[in-house]
Amino acid sequence: MSVTHTIGRRKTSIARVFVKEGKGEITVNKKNFKEYFNIPTLHYKLEQAFDITETKGMYDVMVNVEGGGITGQAEAIRLGIARALCEINPEHRALLKPEGLMTRDPRMVERKKFGQKKARKKFQFSKR
């Protein structure tokens, strides 16, 4: 089997995910994912797609991720892994879609506007 390449995004995080047959190792930016993400809930998010499709330990995952915080990066990786599993076996889509793993979260930070303090907050109004 060749390497499957997909991209996952969340907020400002972009994850390039490479999946190939192997022993189930997940590497994020050349580190083990448990070293890179030191929070157990994020470990669960990365392994969630494999748990749902019952393919845990069948594929090696190598990820390059940049931008955003650790939660955004973990969710971007989760989307990339889910897309890769669907590319490998289209039948996985029926399992992953109801769990919300195939949906790209569109929420982004709203930009600051000129003449205002922040995106929606205004400068204090002075009547006199």
Secondary structure, DSSP 8 states (H G I E B T S, - for coil): ---EEEEEEETTEEEEEEEEESS--EEETTEEHHHH--SHHHHHHHHHHHHHHT-TTTEEEEEEEESS-HHHHHHHHHHHHHHHHHHH-GGGHHHHTTTTTT-----------TTSSSSS--------
